[in-house]
């Protein structure tokens, strides 16, 4: 019952606005997920592992010929560059129903935790996967110190 014609305020006057803000934010999140679905976020995708000697980096680059792959190392930074070309039949604009495979020039930089020895790095390429064995720089490798009696 209202005393003196006054209306009682809700316990949280901004509650409806907060709810509306959350719903709009949810709509934008769903829209962004749907917009980016099916597209790789970063190309090429990589995995990075560490062992006693150094790092092992693998990158998926299917359809990229060896001669179009370029790897450079500077300190602890590995740069992968290349170009993926996709051959289409004659007159690709006629009768294309779906074109999901992307083509073009790519560049990916991977920052490693420690510097590596670029001169001793090994690279191999098989079935569309680039494999790099990146030994840690001598300054970062554990050293065995001989202890002698005094």
C-alpha positions, 0 to 999 in steps of 0.5 A, a space after each residue: 500500500 502506498 502511503 501518501 501516494 508515494 511509489 516504492 522503489 525496487 530494491 535494485 533500481 538498475 537491475 533491469 538495465 544490468 539484465 539488458 546489458 548482459 543480454 546484448 553482450 551475449 548476442 554479440 558473443 554469439 554473433 562473433 562466434 558464428 562469424 568466425 566459425 570455420 575460419 582458423 584463428 591463426 595460420 599456420 597452427 603450431 605446437 611447441 614442446 620442450 625437452 632437455 636439449 631444446 624445443 620441438 615446433 611443429 606447424 601444419 602447412 598442408 598444400 605448401 610446397 617445401 620451396 615456398 616455406 621459409 624459416 628464420 631464427 633470431 634469438 628466441 624468435 622463430 618466423 615462419 613465412 610462405 605461400 599457400 596456392 590453391 589450384 582451381 579448375 579453369 574458370 573458377 568463378 563459374 559454378 563454384 558452390 563452396 570455397 573454404 580453403 584459404 590461399 595466400 601469403 602467411 607469416 607467423 612469429 613464435 616467441 620461445 622461452 629461451 634463445 636457441 642455436 640457429 646453426 644447429 636447428 634441424 627442419 623437416 617436412 612431411 605430409 604437410 607438417 613442418 618439424 623444427 628441432 631447435 636446440 637451446 643456445 649453449 648459454 641456456 643449456 645445463 652444464 655438468 661441473 666437475 667437483 675436485 677435492 681441495 
